[in-house]
Amino acid sequence: MSRSIKVSDSSLCRVCLDLITANLDTAQPCLPWRYPSQKDSRERPARNPSVHVLGQALKSVSQNSMSTFVSSQATLSSSELRAQHRRVIFASSLGTVFEWYDFYLYGTLASFFAGLFFPPGNDVAAYLASLATFGAGFGVRPFGAIVFGRIGDIVGRKYTFLITIIVMGLATALVGVLPTYSQIGIWAPIILVTLRLAQGLALGGEYGGAATYVAEHAPIKKRGFFTSWIQTTATLGFFVSLAVILACRNGLSEAQFKEWGWRIPFLVSVILLGVSVYIRLRLQETPIFAEMKAQGRVSKRPLSDSFFKLPNAKYVWIALLGATAGQGVVWYTGQFYALFYLQNVLKVDYQHSYTLIAIALFVGTPFFLVFGSLSDRIGRKKIMMAACLLAALTYIPLFKGLTYLANPVLSEAISRAPVVLYTSEFQGFGDKFVSTLSDAFQQYKPAPSAVPSYKARQFLTKRGVPFEVRAAKPDAPLTIQIGEKSLTGFDDKALEGAVASAGYPKAADPSKMNYAGILAILIVLMIYVTMVYGPIAAFLVELFPTQIRYTSMSFPYHIGNGWFGGFLPLIVASITAATGNFYAGLWYPIGVALMTFIIGSLFTRDNIGRDLRHETRSALQGSRS
């Protein structure tokens, strides 16, 4: 005996009205017999014939209304379509630039914050703690990808990245009014970390939304080029943060900037927030997602569909290990670690280091578009894998070149009078590894007074003097060899005198810097960044179906960039502090880049030319049939 299906008049009228008016943002034709789950299909009762006829009628109306919508898009003139594409790219990219600006302000000022928000007494530990807080924002990015990705796949792309930019802007502005450690004590780092976590969550939902939004508007044969505009936003946001900070430091005295001027770049974000919200309120939902939502095919379980159903779950891991992990370390080495290396290792003053990085960013940024467009013709995979391999093979020679060109006096001192620490603190590689972890994750503990070699390592690291650690006999006192001179035990004044007499400079001499050579190396590093980062958005978009695209692409992207890349400055700095070798930390990005090259070359494939609109009609239905 058949069982009738009850549909209330009000809900039925609402569905019909929505379909007839083609209100694609709100139409929800989700009658019970439409897209049953596997369980429901096995237990489905016989349909009431009259209701079935009505359902078919509604289905026809839905298809006709969507056809009208699609045809209206198709009948746009080429100039109108180009103008629409420009508006989509501009609106999405500008808001994302502002969000990256907010996020990178902290990273750019990390060395300055070390003395403001963290306990005094150990400058190296405070700096590493500031880097750890910077990394904390990256650490929560995957969780933001999960939270906002789910919302984006259920509610829509537009509304989700409107929320993310509000959260980011408010968190950044609050840093600008945050009291320092001297004013509120331990609450300063606690609140700062909380705000960084809020920023990380917001950024975790931002990128996937912006990239998906642009890709779902883009022509099939220009998807790489269109999405590469989104890829420029991170670099442009970093560039804008450098420019604003440099303008503040040049316009204020050193004392003024340290007292209150550092707050200005954070407070500027309030203005940027207002502009961004205004722009994004004027955006419409993507036609592809609107069609899928109007037809009632939005995934109700995007997390389950992304991470627990094949083949999507497999693609998530392939995307992480074979694409985004290597992309993340290449990106952060080329932009962030290059700046860190100039300022904190080679002791180049902030004006010259910011200016050099800014010029390299300016020159390199157009190559995001070049490689994005090139990927539309030859594929995404070839370009990204080539960048990972080139980076792995050339990082150490390039950074050695930076040392020679930016601080030739230091390079000469290293050759003439190398520094060696003979200590019983380390008895092998295992001890060095444990010490590296200790330096990275125990930053709030004071330097142990019982270990003179620890103090010597911290002193030399802060002073910008590389050293080699060798095992001494058990219970033997610390011996520091500086060229021909030898010191026993740790005495900061005696050690300073020894390294100064050996020719180790306290800062790089601007008159002896080879600016053309430095810029050439920085631009090469930026080219690697653009090669691996320009095509990545299109690669990820084409890997996953529309129903779960926001969630599925955001998670591996933010693991690769938030964890593998975001913690790179902390990891590399900790390895350098433990080993004394300027270049030892580079083996971390080299190893990850090689891993991505191998896995990506073997297991990833290009999907250029994939019709995203066709996927809305078939992809998830196949997993439910």
Secondary structure, DSSP 8 states (H G I E B T S, - for coil): --------HHHHHHHHHHHHTT-TTT-----TTSS--HHHHHH-----HHHHHHHHHHHHHHHHHHHHHHHHHHTS-HHHHHHHHHHHHHHHHHHHHHHHHHHHHHHHTHHHHTTTSS-SS-HHHHHHHHHHHHHHHHHTHHHHHHHHHHHHHHT-HHHHHHHHHHHHHHHHHHHTT---HHHHTTHHHHHHHHHHHHHHHHHHHHHHHHHHHHHTTS-GGGHHHHHHHHHHHHHHHHHHHHHHHHHHHHHS-HHHHHHTGGGHHHHHHHHHHHHHHHHHHT----HHHHHHHHTT---S-HHHHHHSSTTHHHHHHHHIIIIIHHHHHHHHIIIIIHHHIIIIIS---HHHHHHHHHHHHHHHTHHHHHHHHHHHHH-HHHHHHHHHHHHHHHHHHHHHHHHHHH-HHHHHHHHHS-EEEEESS-SSHHHHHHHHHHHHH-TTS---TT-HHHHHHHHHHHHT---EEEE--TT---EEEETTEEEES--HHHHHHHHHHTT--SS--GGG--HHHHHHHHHHHHHHHHHHHTTHHHHHHTTS-GGGHHHHHHHHHHHIIIIIITTHHHHHHHHHHHH--TTGGGHHHHHHHHHHHHHHHHH----TT--HHHHHHHHHHHHH-
